[in-house]
Every structure is written in C-alpha cells, then in structure tokens.
Amino acid sequence: MTTESRFPTASRFESNMLTSKQAAKYLGISSGTLAVWRCVKQYEIPYYKVGKSVRYRMEDLEKFMSDRRVEGNGQQNA
C-alpha cells in the first residue's frame, strides 16, 4: 500500500472542509456567533485548527443541524 492511498491528499481533504465564514453561512448565523460558540463551548461542533486557521467538516455541520431537528409535536429528536 502506498503512502498516497493511506492518507488523503490535501486537495481531497480540503474539499470537504469549510472556513468559519462558510460554516456560519451554512448554519444561518454570523461568523462572530460561531466563534463565540467555539470559544465558550456552547455547542460541541467538531473543528480543526492549525495556527489561526479553523475548518469545519460539512458532515459535522449536517449532524449538528440534524440533531436539532424538532418534530411537529415539539419534541427534539434524540
């Protein structure tokens, strides 16, 4: 097995990642609100941080939204 097949290439990895601004837009909030949530750990949305760069996986954002779905009877999905 080659190293290339064991590890995703940077472009493949980055194509699945969103910046804080993009993630905030997807969630319908401001990037400042997302930064506050991250800082005070209001919500456990996984993210990657390298230096000052913060990235979110689309799958994690979709799960976050799905976990907050409320049924017609007002009950939140578990």
C-alpha positions in Angstrom: 0.0 0.0 0.0 1.4 3.4 -1.0 1.5 6.4 1.3 -0.7 8.2 -1.1 -3.5 5.6 -0.8 -3.3 5.6 3.1 -3.6 9.3 3.5 -6.0 11.7 1.8 -4.4 14.3 -0.4 -4.6 17.9 0.8 -7.0 18.8 -2.0 -9.3 15.9 -1.2 -9.2 16.7 2.5 -9.8 20.5 1.9 -12.7 20.0 -0.5 -14.7 18.6 2.4 -13.8 21.5 4.8 -15.4 24.8 5.3 -14.0 28.0 6.7 -15.7 29.6 9.7 -17.4 32.1 7.4 -18.7 29.3 5.1 -19.8 27.2 8.1 -21.6 30.1 9.7 -23.4 30.9 6.4 -24.5 27.2 6.2 -25.8 27.3 9.8 -27.6 30.7 9.2 -25.6 32.5 11.9 -22.8 35.1 11.8 -19.2 34.1 11.9 -18.9 36.0 15.1 -21.6 33.9 16.7 -19.9 30.7 15.6 -16.6 32.0 17.1 -18.3 32.7 20.4 -19.9 29.2 20.4 -16.4 27.7 19.8 -14.8 29.9 22.5 -17.3 29.2 25.3 -18.0 25.7 24.1 -21.7 26.4 23.9 -22.2 23.6 21.3 -19.9 20.7 20.6 -19.3 21.2 16.9 -16.0 19.5 16.0 -13.5 21.6 14.1 -9.9 21.5 13.0 -7.4 24.3 13.9 -4.0 24.8 12.5 -2.4 28.0 13.7 -5.2 30.6 13.3 -7.0 28.7 10.6 -10.3 27.0 11.7 -12.1 24.5 9.5 -15.3 22.5 9.8 -16.3 19.3 8.1 -19.6 19.5 6.2 -20.7 16.1 7.7 -20.2 17.5 11.2 -22.3 20.6 10.4 -25.1 18.4 8.9 -25.1 16.2 12.0 -25.3 19.3 14.2 -28.3 20.5 12.3 -29.9 17.1 12.2 -29.5 16.7 16.0 -31.5 19.9 16.4 -34.5 18.9 14.3 -37.8 19.3 16.2 -40.8 17.1 15.4 -44.2 18.6 14.8 -45.1 17.8 18.4 -42.3 20.0 19.7 -40.1 17.1 20.7 -36.5 17.2 19.7 -35.0 14.2 18.0 -32.7 12.1 20.2 
